[in-house]
Amino acid sequence: MDDAEALQRLAEARVGRFASITPDGRPHVVVVTFTVIGLNIVHMIDEKPKSTHHLQRQRNVEMLPVASLLVDHYDEDWHQLWWVRADGEVTIEKDGGNWWEARSRLKGKYRQYRNAPPSGPAIFLSIDRLSHWEHS
């Protein structure tokens, strides 16, 4: 798999694992739905039940604006295994053109968002390093 194929697999994946660092230096990983816009991976805080609207992942990237997103494919036939990881800097947007584009793309990718689109902050991960592997 080359970088172009890795980006395609990343963009087509339905869920990813978003990893950030807590203020006390611990890893924090959550499963997210996301979309890819250029060399940015974006997910938004949606309306699913949560204990707070200012989530740990958001607090993490406000303190240390770096993160990773991992997507993978597992199969009992290990010749089908692959993973793609994107690392980079993070920005948060609460309105504006990029926020609206992210929301529109997420609505297009996930039917669940068509009737209840996300309205919270958009978390943009700007890809500056792409790592990938597949069984050969």
C-alpha positions in Angstrom: 0.0 0.0 0.0 1.3 3.4 -0.9 0.4 6.8 0.7 -2.4 7.4 -1.9 -4.0 4.1 -1.2 -3.6 4.6 2.6 -5.4 7.9 2.3 -8.2 6.3 0.3 -8.6 3.6 2.9 -8.6 6.2 5.7 -11.3 8.3 3.9 -13.5 5.2 3.3 -13.3 3.9 6.9 -16.5 4.2 8.9 -14.9 4.7 12.3 -11.5 5.6 13.7 -9.7 5.7 17.0 -8.8 9.2 17.9 -5.9 9.4 20.3 -4.9 12.5 22.3 -2.8 13.2 25.4 -4.4 14.2 28.7 -3.0 17.2 30.7 -1.3 14.7 33.0 0.4 12.9 30.1 -1.8 9.9 29.8 -3.1 8.6 26.4 -6.8 9.0 25.8 -8.4 7.1 22.9 -12.0 7.3 21.7 -13.9 5.9 18.7 -15.1 8.6 16.4 -16.9 9.0 13.1 -15.0 11.3 10.8 -14.5 12.6 7.3 -11.4 13.6 5.3 -11.2 17.1 3.8 -7.9 17.4 1.8 -5.2 16.5 4.3 -7.4 17.1 7.3 -9.4 14.5 9.3 -12.3 16.0 11.0 -14.9 14.8 13.5 -17.5 16.8 15.4 -19.0 16.7 18.8 -22.5 15.4 18.1 -25.7 15.0 20.1 -25.3 11.5 21.3 -25.7 11.3 25.1 -22.6 12.4 26.9 -21.8 13.4 30.5 -20.6 16.9 29.4 -20.5 19.0 26.2 -16.8 19.9 26.8 -15.3 16.4 26.3 -12.0 15.1 27.5 -10.6 14.9 23.9 -11.5 18.5 23.4 -9.8 19.6 26.7 -6.8 17.4 25.7 -6.2 19.1 22.3 -6.8 22.5 23.8 -3.8 21.9 26.1 -1.6 19.9 23.7 -2.8 20.3 20.1 -1.5 17.0 18.7 -3.3 13.8 18.1 -3.5 10.6 16.0 -6.3 8.8 14.2 -6.0 5.0 13.5 -8.2 3.0 11.2 -7.8 -0.7 10.6 -9.2 -3.8 9.0 -9.1 -7.2 10.9 -9.9 -10.5 9.3 -9.4 -14.1 10.5 -7.4 -14.5 7.3 -4.4 -12.5 8.4 -3.4 -11.9 4.8 -6.3 -9.3 4.7 -5.0 -7.2 7.7 -4.1 -3.6 7.3 -4.0 -0.3 9.3 -3.5 3.4 8.6 -2.5 6.0 11.2 -2.4 9.7 10.7 -0.6 12.0 13.1 -0.7 15.8 13.2 -1.6 19.1 14.8 -5.2 19.8 15.9 -7.4 22.9 15.6 -10.9 23.3 16.9 -13.6 25.3 15.0 -17.0 26.2 16.4 -18.3 28.0 13.3 -17.2 29.4 9.9 -16.8 27.9 6.5 -14.7 24.9 7.5 -17.1 24.0 10.2 -20.0 24.0 7.8 -18.1 22.0 5.2 -17.2 19.4 7.9 -20.8 19.2 8.9 -22.0 18.8 5.3 -19.4 16.1 4.6 -20.4 14.1 7.8 -24.0 14.3 6.8 -23.1 12.9 3.4 -21.0 10.1 4.9 -23.3 9.0 7.7 -27.1 8.6 7.2 -27.6 9.0 11.0 -26.4 12.7 10.7 -28.9 13.5 7.9 -31.8 14.0 10.4 -29.7 15.0 13.4 -26.5 16.7 12.2 -23.7 17.4 14.6 -23.8 20.9 16.1 -20.8 20.9 18.4 -17.2 21.9 17.8 -15.3 20.4 14.8 -11.9 18.9 15.6 -9.5 19.1 12.7 -6.4 16.8 12.6 -4.0 18.2 10.0 -2.1 15.2 8.7 1.7 15.7 8.9 2.7 12.1 9.1 1.0 9.1 7.6 2.0 5.5 8.6 0.5 2.3 7.2 0.9 -1.4 7.0 -0.7 -4.3 5.3 0.1 -8.0 5.3 2.1 -8.8 2.2 
